[in-house]
Amino acid sequence: MKSPKEGSRWVKLTTVDHEIEATLLVEALKEEGIPAFARAGGAGPGYFSPATLPHLIFVEEKDLERARTLVSSLPLRPEEP
């Protein structure tokens, strides 16, 4: 997934279970004009793909409240921040 642009203050929005959910959520945010990116939430055992790890979702601080509103309306079940 695309890295954040420099100079912006990025904050954690939420955590989702795996890369597929992360991709769907990031794309939904971007469709609403909210820049976002995801990162795997840790290093798993060497034989597992990072795609199966929890993913942290980040948005620019200025968009955090709008992003929270959008997430609450989606059928995904992310953890609370």
Buried (B, 14 or more C-beta within 10 A) or exposed (E): BEEBEEEBEBBEBBBBBBBEBBBBBBEBBEEEEBBBBBBBBEEEEEEEEBEEBBBBBBBBEEBBEBBBEBBEEEEEEBEEE
